[in-house]
Amino acid sequence: MRHVFASIFLSLVVVHSGISFGQEKKKPPASKVPRGTGTVEWGPVAKVSGERRFDVRDSAKKIDSLIEAGYRKNSITPNATLKDSLFCRRAYLEIAGRVPLLQEIGKFVQSKNPRRRELLIDELLGSHDYVSHMYNYWANILRLQDHPINNNQLAQPYHEWIKDSIRENKPYDEWVHEMLTAEGRIWENPAVGFVMRDSNMELDAVDNMVQVFLGTQIGCAQCHDHPFDKWTQREYYEMAAYWFGTRTRTNTRDKKRFTKGNPLGRLRAELKKMDPDANTGGTFSRVVNANLFEVWEMKRALKLPHDYQYDNGKPHQVVSMKPIFGEAEEVVNGKSPRRILADWMTSKENPRFAKNIANRMWQKAFGIALIEPANNIQDDSEAMNPELMDFLTDELVRLDFDVRELQRIIFNTRTWQREATSKDIDLSETYYFPGPALRRMTSEQIWDSLITLAVYNPKSFTRPSMDNVAQTINMDLDKVSAGDVLKVAEDFNGKFSAGAQRKTTRARNSYKGMTLARASELPTPLPPEHFLRQFGQSDRELMESSSRDGSVSQVLTMFNGEITHMMLEKGSVIFDTVMRAPSVTDRINGIFYSVLCRAPRKNEAGVASDEIKSAGNAGYGNVIWALINTKEFLFIQ
């Protein structure tokens, strides 16, 4: 395979330098495709530890032994091991969230290092691509929205903090604990964005956090005893009592802080005196309200609802604070109930916390969790491989909740490196993991792959950071005048508004109105007509509500959409790379490896050659377009 690949790409790739032969010495021809020359502002990514490599191998072997015991016991024939080029494709898609570039495939396949798969996994786990991909994963679970309540709430600092936490490889338990306990305004402590996402929804917030961090659904018990699980309505309220004192808005009735009364009302009245026709909403209202959104905690008792009908309590009875299972520290004066809840939630002794995220990481890698459904683990839920579930949970605790290191172990298993199972899988029956399940790419993987094939340096564009937003928007609302607020609003609009971001984008990375950036750098949620939404990206209203199902609109978008036709123009990565090859055969091979990460079969090469003879240079674009529209491209083999 390595010898064949080297022969095919001798004219396209210099393996050691990664520089393409035939690169333009002159100024490239004018193109409508932007070349991504903007300033890169991505911070360094924490690299994986080389010292842990031996431990990774041992743990991966243990996983394989537990899986293979199931093969022998149940007469299962495992899938074949992936060939190098398809392993490379899977690794890039599942770790980096995109297909590899032609040079990246060539470098990997031609490597003679027997540990090349291990080294590629390590390289990708320490890349910005990994950060982008994992951000998309968490955005779907945490329901990230730029404007979760209304246009007056800032959320982007929280989203940037999530990216930074992934980039730094912050331990999962610390990450969750920060989100559950954060206080202040979002530019002071961005982690408060988790609480602000469900502002003034104290009861619903508890259901969401338990489902996200414990993989357990208790929401039905908010209104009545759970019909399918053991949770009672009283237990739900006892759990919610920890969170009930959490507030997300400044108390505008605090006369010591606001000596002139409610600041929003006062400033609006001042503005109307200055100009009766002035708009007191819009950015004026937004910058004022941004200073009023603040997470803090007060002493507040939670009572059973007025229509409570069970014999273990009475309507309007105050409930004590108690976790839904296990024991937590007693709540006494001076102790933060939220912090006590966070300590209990993220404890190594909590039987669900580590198990939940270990189960999710296995599901992310294989398409099927060890416990299905992954977001509804119950006491009687049985893992498809109980010994493996216990091992992964124990490993995560041993690794001090280094989720990336657990992924590293999973990706290094023989099991993950097998061909995908293409037949339908019945989740009512045990799946013995002869290989990962065949899945269509997520909407973000498709978009980021097309961007990779079309745009030079797609990481040249990031959303304008809000690192310095405090210098612009922070105000003492008891002292500022309406005129001061107008100046702040004007400054905010020029630097941080959606309009300012669009202006920056159009100047650098735009093609026919599309922002050509990784999905992680685009607004969320996008409009329903955007490519990402058409292919199943959720509106971020419900947890994990994205979809990989097909639709007619997806077919039409792939056939006729701007994004797929963009790569057929001069100036796109794939077009330029292919056209630099000296022969028709090399160009056809380059197209197939770029899109599908494999060489064309004999009949495919013949069809492609005939198309090119018939259509001339336009035929190369037709072949690219045809392959992009195949199921083989859209699915992770």
N, C-alpha and C positions, 0 to 999 in steps of 0.2 A: 504493500500500500504506500509506504513512504517513497519508494523508488518511482512508482507510477505518478504520485502527486508531484514529486520534484520535476519529472519530465514535463508534466502539463504546465506547471507554473514557473518554469525557468525564466521565461520572459516577463513574468508579472511580479515576482516577489524575490527580494533578496532576504533570505531567511534570517541572517544574523542582524541585519540592520533594520529590517521591516520597511525598507524603501522600495517603491515600485520602480522597475525598469521602465524606460520610456517616459519618465515624468517630464512634464512640459518644461523646456528651458526658456521658452518665450512666455510672455504674458498670456494666460489662458483666454480663449475666446469669450466674448460677452455671453452671459448666461442669466436666465431669470431665477436660477436656483442660488440662494445666498450661500456664501462660503463660510459663514460662522467665524468671523474675525473679531468678535467682541471680547471684552475683558473677562477672563475666567476668575471667579471669586469663590471657588470651592476650597474648603479647608482640608487639611490632611486627614486621611482615614487611618485609623488604628490598624496595624498589620497583625496578622495571626502569628502566634508564637512558634518558631521553629523548634524550640525545646520540647514542645508538647507533641511533636510529630509521632514519636514512638507510642505515646499513650493513645493517640488517635487511632493508630493502626490496631492496637490491642482491643480498643473498644469497638471498632468496626468489625473486627473478627468475631467478637462476642455476639454482636447483633446478627451477623451472618450465620453463626452456629445456631442461634435460637430460631431463626427463620428456616434454616435448612433441616432442623429437627422436624418441623412441621411438614416439609416436603416428604421426608422419609415416612413419617407416620401416616400421611394421607395420600401417598403415592402421587405426589405432584411433580411434574416435570417443569423445572424452571425455564424461563425464557433465555435465549442465547445472550451472551455478552455483546453490548454495543460495539460496533467498529469505531475506530478512533475518530473519524470525521464526524460521525453522528453523536458520539460521546461529547465531542467539542461543542456541537450545536446545543445539546441538552444542557451542558454545564453553563454555557452563556445564557441560555433562556431562563433557566431555573435559578441561577445565582446572580447574573447581571441583568436579567430582564430584557435581553435583546439577542438577536442572532449575531454571530461573530463576523467580523470583516474578513475578506479574502486573505489578507496578510496574516490575520490571527489564526485562521484555519491552517494556513501553510506552515507557520511557525510551529504549531502544535503537532501536526501530522508528520512533519519531517524531523521532529526531535528524536534523538536516539536514547534519550534518558529514560530508563525503565520506570522512573517515578514521575513521568510527565503528567499523568492524570492527577496525582496528588499535588504536584506543583501548580497545575492550572487551577485547581480548586482553591488552593491557598491564595493565589494571585487574585482571583475574582472576589473572594471574600474580603480582601483588603482594598477593594476598588470603589470609586465613586459610583460605578454602575450598581454595585451591591446596595449602597445606601439608597439610591434612587428606587431600586426594585423593592426593597423592604419598606420604604416609605409608602409606596403604593399599596403594599399588603396591609400595613397598619391603617392607612387612610380609609380603607374599606371596613375595617373592624371598628375603628374609633369614630367613624362617621364624620370625617373632617370636612368642614365647610368654611369657606371664607367669611360668610355672614350667617352664622348659625341661628341668631335670634332675629336680627334685623340689620340694616346697614349701619347702625350706630355702634356695633360691637366689632372690635378688631380681633382677628383670629390668626393672622399670618405669623406673628411672633411665636405662637404656640406651635404652628406647623414647622417653623424653622428650628425650634427647640427639639422637636421630634427627630428631624434630620440630623441635628447635631448629636443627639443621644445615640442614634444608630451609628453615626460616623465615629464617635468616640468608643463605641462598643460598651456602653454603660451597662452594668449588670442589670438584668431584668427586674429583680426585686427592688433595687434602688430606684430604677426608672418608674415603676408603678407606685412606689411609696412616695416619690416626689409629686406625682400627679394627684394622689389622694390627699396630700397634706398641704399643698402649696397655698400661700396667701398673698394678697397684694394685688396690684394692677398688672396687666399682662406685659407691659414693657419693663416692669421691675422684676417679675418672676413669671416667665412665659408658661411654666407648667400649670398655672391657674386656668389655662385654656381648657383643660379636661373638665374642670368643674363648670366653667362658663358655658360649655357646650350644651348642658342641660339646665341652664339658668332658670331658677324658680320652679324647678320640677323635682323637688327633693325625693319624692316617692319613686318616680320613674327612674331617677338617676341610680338608685340602689339596684333596681332590676338590671339596668344596663351594665353596671360595674361587675355584678356577680356573674353575668353571662360572659362578659369579656375576660375577666381575670380568673374565674373559677370554672367556666364552661358549664354553668348550671342555670337553668331557667326557673325563676321563682315568681315571675310577673303575674301569673294567674292568682297567686295568693294575695295580691294587693286588694282584690275585691272579695275573695272567698277562699276557703280552703282549697288547696291545689287538687284538681280532680285526678291527676295522673302521677303525682309525686307526694311525698310525705309532708310537704310544707303546709303549715296552717296560716291563716290570715294573721293571727296574733304573732306568730314567729316572724312574719314579714315585717310587721310594724315594729317589733322589737329590734330587728336588724336596721330598719330605716331610722330608728331613733338616734343612732350614732350620727346620721347625716342631716337630721332635721334642722339643726342650728346653723347649717352652712348657708351663708348669704352671698349673693353675687352682685349686689348693688349697695353703694354707700347709703347710709341712713341720712337722707336730706333733712330729716327733722331734728338732727343733732344741732342744737342752738349754739353749742360751744365751737363747733367746727364751721357752721354756716350762720354767722351772726346776722346776715341780711335776708334770711329765709331761703327757700328752695332756689338754688342757683340757676337751674334751667329755666324756671318760670321768670325769675328776675331778669336774666340776660335776654330772653325773648322779648320781654316787655320793653327793655332798653332799646333793643334793635328796632322795634316798631315805632318808638318815639323818634329815633334817628331817621327812619324811612318807613312810612306806613306800608309801602309796597314791597318791603324786603322779605325774602324767603327765610323764615325762621327754622325751616327744616333743612334737608340736604346736608352739606358738609358742616354748616354752622352747628346744627343739632348733633351731628355725629361726633365732632371733636369735644363738645361739651359732655355728651353721654359717655364717650370713651374714658373720661376722667371720673365718671360715676360708677363704671363697672369695676368692682373691686371684690375680691373674695376674702371673706372674714368669717369669724365664727362667734355665735352668741349662744347664751344659755336659753334653750327653747324646748319645751316639753312636747312630745308627740302623744296624741290621744287616739284611741280607737274611734272609728267612724261612727256617725250618729245612728247608722242602721246595723250596727254590729249585732249578730244574732247567734253567736255560739256561747256555750255555757262556761267557757274559760275566761270570760271577761264581760264587761258591760259597756254600752255605748258611752263615749266621751271619757272613758277611763284612761288615765295616764299610764303608758307602758314604760317598763324599764328597758335599758339597753342590753341586748344580748345577741351574740352572733348566731347564725342559723345552724351551726354545728360547732363542736369543740368549745374551748374556753378562751376568754379574753381577759385582759387586765381590767380590774374594777375601775369604774368611772368615779372619780372623787373630785372635789373642788381643786382647781388648778391644773387638771388634766384635760387635754383636748380629746373629746370623743372621736373626732375624725382621725387623730393620730393613733389612738388605741385601735380603731377599726383597721387602719393601714398596717399597724404592727401585726395584728392577727391575720390579715389578708395575705401578707407577703412572708409570713413566717415559714421557715423550713419544716416546721411541725404541721403546717396546714396541709392536709392530705390532698386537697384539690388544686392548690396553686401551682406546684411544680408539674403535677400530672397533666393539668390543662394545657400548659404551654408546650410540654413535650409532645402531647397528642397533636396539637396544632402544627408543630414543626414536622412531624411525621406526615400528617395530611398534606402539608404544603409540598413536601418532597415527592410523595407517592400518589397524590390525588385522592387517597382514601385514608381516613384516620384509623388508628387502632381501635378507638371507641367511636362509633357512629351513632347519631350525629355528634360532631365534635362540640357543638354549643349546647348540648343537653345531656351532660353526664349525670347519671343518677346513682344512688347507692347500689342498685342491682345491675348497673350497666356492666356488661362483660366485654373485655377487650378481645379482639380477634387472636391475639397472642399475649396472654396475661403476663408471662415471664418477661417478654420484651417490653411491655408497658411498664412494668416495675423497674426493669433495668434502665430504661430511658429516664424515668423519673428520678431514680437514684443518681444517675450520671449527672443530671442537671444540678442536683443539690451538691454533688461532689465538685462540680465546676463553678460553684458559687453563682449559679444562674447566668452563666455565660451562654446565652442562647446561640450566638454565632458559632461557638465551639461545638455545641451539640449538632448544629447543622453540618459543620465540618466533618464530624464523625459519620453522620448519616450519608453524606455525599461520597465518603470514601468506602462505603460498603460495596461488596460484589452485588448485593441485592439491588441497590439503586442504579448500578451501572449496567443492568440488564435491559434488554429491549422491552418496550411497553407492551402491555396486554391489550390487544385490539378488540377482543370480544366484549360484549356487554357483561357488566359485573353486577350481580344481584346482591345488594347490601344486606338482604335478609339472611344470607348465607355467609359463612366465614370465608374471607379472602386470605389466601396464604402467601400473598405477595411474591409470585413468581417473577415479578417486575413491577414497575410503576404502572398506573392506569393510563391509557391513551387519553390525552386531553387536548382540547383546542387551547391555543394561547389565550391568556386574558386580553382584554381590550388594550391594556397598557403594554403588554408584550408585543402585540401586533403593531401598535403605533410606534413604539420605540424601535422595533425592528425595521420598519419602513423608513423612519428617520435615519437610522444607521446606514441603510442602503442608499440614501439620497443625499444626506447633508454632511459636508465636511465639518468636523468638530462640533457636534450638536451640544456639547457641554459648554460651548462658548456663551450660551445664554442661560442665565438664572433669573428668577424673579427678583426685582430690585429689593434688596434686603431692608428689613425694618430695624436694623441694629441701632440706628440713630433716631428712631421715631420719638423717643422720649424728649430729645432736645427740641423737637418741633411741637409736640402735642401736649406735653405736660404743663398743667396750669393750676394755680391756686384759685379755685372757683369762687372763693369768698372775696377775692381782691380784684379779679380781672373785670374789665368792662366789655360791653358788646363790641366796641371797636377793637379791643385786644383779640377777642375771639375771631373776628373777621380776618385779622392778619394771620392768625394761626391756621384758620381754615384755608386761606389762600396758599400758605406755605405747604400745608398738608396736601392740597390738591396738586401742587406742582411737583411734589416729590414721591408721594406714596399712594395716591388714588389709583383706581383702576384705569382711568384715562391716562395718567402719567405712565403707567406700566405699558399700556397699549402703544403709546407714542414711542417709548424706548424699543419695544419689540419691532414695530414697523420699520424703524431705522436700521435694524440689524438682521433680524431673523424672521422675515415674513415672506410668504409666497401666496399670492392671490388671496390675501386676507387671513391665511393660516399662520399661527405662531409655530415655527419649526423648532420646538424644544422638547426635551423629555417630558413624559406625562407628569412626572413629579414636579415640574416647574410651571405647569399650567394652572389657571384658576380652578377652583373646585367648589361646587360642581360646575361642569361646563354646560352650555345650552344643549337641549335634547337633540338638536340637529348635528352636533359635532361628531366627528368620527368616533371618538372614544365612547360617547354615550350610545351611539348606534350599535357599537360592538359590545355593549353590556356593562360599561362602567356605571355604577349606581349613582343616584342623586344624593347619596350620603344621609338619607333620612333614617333608614333602618340599617341595623348591623348586618354586614355581610350580604347585602342585597344585590351584589353584582351578578352578572349572568354570562355564561359562555354559550348560550343557545344561539342557533343561527336564525336568520330572518331574511326576507326578500330585500329589505333596505340595505343589509350588509352586502348582498350580492351586487346590487346596483352601485353601491359606493366603491366596491373593489373594481368593478368593471369600468365605471365612468368617473370616479372621484378624482379630485385634484391631487391627492397625496400619492396615488399609484401612478398617475401620468407624469408627475413631477420627475420621477426617477428615469423617465425615458428621454429627458432633455439633456443636452450638453451641460456639463457643470454638476451633474449628480455623481455621487461616488461610484455607483455601479456602472453607469454609462462610461465615465472617463476611464475607469479601470479596465473594462472589457475592451474598449476601443484602442487601448494602448497595446494590446496583444497583437503579434505579427500575422497570425493566420486565423482563418475561419474556425478551425478545430480548436485552437487555443481560446478563442473568444467564446465559443459554445461551452467549453469546459469551465471557463471562468464564470459564465452566467449560472451554470448548474451548481457549482460550488458556492457561489455567493448567495444564492437563494435557498438551495436545498442541502448544502454541505455534502454533496456527493457528486460523483462523475455521472454523466448521462449514460443511460443504457444504449445499446446499439440502435434500437429502433427510434429512441428519443433523439439521438444525435442525427439520425437520418431525416427525421421530420424537421428538426431545427435547421439543418443545412438546406433543405428544400425551401423553407420559408425565406431564408436569407438570400438564396439565389433568385427567388421570385420577387422579393421586395427590396433588395439592395440593403443599404445600411439601416433603413427603417425596420428591416427584418429582425435585427438584434433587439430593438425595442419591443417588437411583437413577441419574441421568445421570452424576454424578461417579464412582460405583462402576463403572458400565459402561465408562467411558473408561479408568479405571485398569486395568481387566482386558483391555484390547486389546493386541495385539502392537505397535501403533504407539506406545503409551506405553513399553513395555518395550524397544524397539529404538532404537538411535541412528541416525537417518535420514542 
